[in-house]
Amino acid sequence: MKLIMLGAPGAGKGTQASVLSEKYEVPHISTGDIFRANIKNGTDLGKKAKEYMDQGLLVPDELVVNLVVDRLQQEDAKKGYVLDGFPRTIPQAKALDAELEKQGAAIDYCVDVEVPDEVIVDRMSGRRVCPKCGEPYHHEFKIPKVDNVCDKDGETLILRKDDEPETVLKRLNVYHEQTQPLIDYYSSKGILVEVDGTKDVKGVTEQIVASLGEK
């Protein structure tokens, strides 16, 4: 099972990617993990990526695709994988398809976890984190025993800049600009699966599994 996960920040696609990875016994692969592993191991691709990252520059599509394809050729990905955070653009999607085609392979499904922007803003602005130990909380899903105080060390919880409503809306705007073309791209290939991401984790997973079973 070769899957691509799409979903806005806070939509829960990373959580679903982990669940599906376990269910189908295939690796959950994110570009962030790939970058970190290659840089840590000092590979040629990792060194090239680090040069761009150290300068605060985006890693070029060609290099990102090479890093991903290299990861997909490893033994644990032979029977499938769940791609999380890649591709982000149409050029990346086309380059990935071209590389897979050379290997006689193809993506089976692209799963789009749909959540309205207002729900995501509420989800993310409800997050709090302990500035000392990093423990995450949420006003709805993980409430501390004492209001706004970390259960572990008594520190006052904070709202991260990334989770402020204004920041979340900016990130969502960027996501929609980048991702709508990808949704259209995979839809035109007949492999797009759209699910309602407002349900609980189990409910979203059940929708995905049922949809994949129908294809």
C-alpha positions in Angstrom: 0.0 0.0 0.0 1.6 3.2 -1.2 -0.1 6.3 0.3 0.3 10.0 0.2 -1.4 12.0 3.1 -2.7 15.5 2.5 -4.2 17.8 5.1 -3.8 21.3 6.5 -1.7 22.0 9.6 -3.8 20.7 12.5 -6.0 18.5 10.4 -4.5 15.3 11.9 -2.9 13.8 8.9 0.3 13.0 10.8 -1.7 11.1 13.4 -3.5 9.2 10.6 -0.3 8.5 8.8 1.1 6.9 12.0 -2.1 4.8 12.5 -2.2 3.7 8.8 1.5 2.8 9.0 0.8 0.4 11.8 -2.3 -1.0 10.3 -0.7 -1.8 6.9 2.8 -2.5 8.4 4.6 -0.1 6.2 6.9 2.9 7.3 5.5 6.3 8.0 7.8 8.6 6.0 8.1 12.4 6.5 10.5 14.7 4.7 11.5 16.1 8.1 12.6 12.7 9.3 14.4 12.0 6.0 16.3 15.3 6.2 17.4 14.7 9.9 18.5 11.1 9.2 20.6 12.0 6.1 22.2 15.0 7.9 22.9 12.9 11.0 24.4 10.1 8.9 26.5 12.6 6.8 25.3 11.3 3.5 26.1 13.2 0.3 22.4 14.1 -0.1 22.2 15.2 3.5 25.3 17.4 3.2 23.7 19.1 0.2 20.4 19.6 2.0 22.2 21.0 5.0 23.9 23.7 2.9 20.6 25.1 1.9 19.0 24.7 5.3 21.9 26.5 7.0 21.4 29.5 4.8 17.7 29.5 5.6 16.9 28.5 2.0 14.3 26.0 0.8 15.8 22.7 -0.3 15.3 22.5 -4.2 12.6 20.2 -5.5 15.2 18.0 -7.3 17.1 17.4 -4.1 14.0 16.7 -2.0 12.7 14.2 -4.6 16.1 12.5 -4.6 16.1 12.2 -0.8 12.6 10.8 -0.8 13.2 8.3 -3.6 16.4 7.1 -1.9 14.3 6.5 1.3 11.6 4.6 -0.7 14.2 2.2 -2.0 15.1 1.0 1.5 14.2 -2.5 2.5 11.4 -1.6 4.9 9.5 0.3 2.2 9.5 -2.5 -0.3 5.8 -3.4 0.3 4.6 0.1 0.7 4.8 3.3 2.8 2.8 6.3 4.0 4.2 9.6 2.7 3.5 12.6 5.1 4.5 16.1 4.1 5.5 15.2 0.5 4.8 16.1 -2.2 4.0 19.8 -1.4 3.9 21.1 -5.0 2.9 19.9 -8.5 6.6 19.8 -9.7 7.4 17.5 -6.7 4.4 15.3 -7.5 5.3 14.9 -11.1 8.9 14.2 -10.3 7.9 11.6 -7.8 5.6 9.9 -10.3 8.4 9.9 -12.9 10.9 8.3 -10.5 8.4 5.7 -9.4 7.5 4.9 -13.0 11.2 4.1 -13.7 10.9 1.5 -11.0 7.6 0.1 -12.4 5.7 1.5 -9.3 3.0 4.1 -8.6 1.2 5.7 -5.7 -2.0 3.7 -4.9 -4.0 6.5 -3.1 -3.7 10.1 -2.0 -5.8 10.6 1.2 -7.0 14.2 1.8 -8.0 14.8 5.4 -10.5 17.6 5.1 -11.1 20.0 8.1 -12.7 23.5 7.8 -10.3 26.3 8.6 -12.4 27.6 11.5 -12.2 24.2 13.2 -8.4 24.1 12.7 -8.0 27.6 14.2 -10.0 26.5 17.2 -8.0 23.2 17.6 -4.6 24.9 17.3 -5.3 28.0 19.3 -6.5 25.7 22.1 -3.1 24.1 22.4 -0.8 25.0 25.3 2.7 23.7 26.0 4.9 23.7 29.1 7.9 26.0 28.5 10.1 23.8 30.8 9.4 20.2 29.9 7.6 20.6 26.6 4.5 18.6 27.6 1.6 19.5 25.3 -2.0 20.2 26.5 -5.3 21.2 24.9 -8.3 23.0 26.3 -10.6 20.3 24.9 -8.6 17.1 24.3 -5.9 17.2 27.1 -6.9 19.5 30.0 -4.3 20.0 32.8 -5.4 19.2 36.3 -5.0 22.8 37.4 -6.1 25.4 34.8 -3.1 26.6 32.6 -0.5 24.8 34.8 1.7 21.8 33.8 0.8 18.6 35.6 4.5 17.6 35.7 6.4 20.6 37.0 3.9 23.3 37.9 5.0 25.7 35.2 2.5 28.1 33.6 1.5 26.9 30.2 2.1 29.1 27.1 0.5 29.5 23.7 3.2 29.0 21.0 3.5 31.7 18.3 2.8 29.0 15.7 -0.6 28.3 17.4 -1.8 31.9 17.6 -4.9 32.4 15.4 -3.3 34.9 13.1 -0.3 32.7 12.5 -2.5 29.6 11.9 -4.6 31.5 9.3 -1.4 32.5 7.4 -0.2 28.9 7.4 -3.6 27.8 6.2 -3.6 30.3 3.3 -0.2 29.1 2.2 -1.4 25.5 2.5 -4.5 26.1 0.3 -2.5 27.9 -2.3 0.0 25.0 -2.5 -2.2 22.1 -2.0 -5.4 22.7 -4.0 -3.5 22.0 -7.3 -2.3 18.7 -5.7 -5.8 17.7 -4.8 -6.9 18.4 -8.4 -3.8 16.5 -9.7 -4.5 13.3 -7.8 -8.2 13.6 -8.4 -7.5 13.6 -12.1 -5.6 10.4 -11.7 -8.6 8.8 -10.0 -6.6 8.0 -6.8 -7.9 10.8 -4.5 -9.7 9.8 -1.3 -11.3 12.6 0.7 -12.4 12.0 4.3 -14.1 14.1 7.0 -11.3 15.0 9.5 -13.6 16.6 12.0 -14.4 13.2 13.5 -12.3 11.6 16.2 -9.1 9.7 15.3 -10.8 6.3 15.2 -13.7 7.7 13.1 -11.3 9.2 10.5 -9.3 6.0 10.3 -12.4 4.0 9.7 -13.4 6.3 6.8 -10.0 6.0 5.2 -9.8 2.2 5.5 -13.3 1.8 4.2 -12.5 4.1 1.2 -9.4 2.2 0.4 -11.3 -1.0 0.5 -13.7 0.2 -2.1 -11.1 1.2 -4.6 
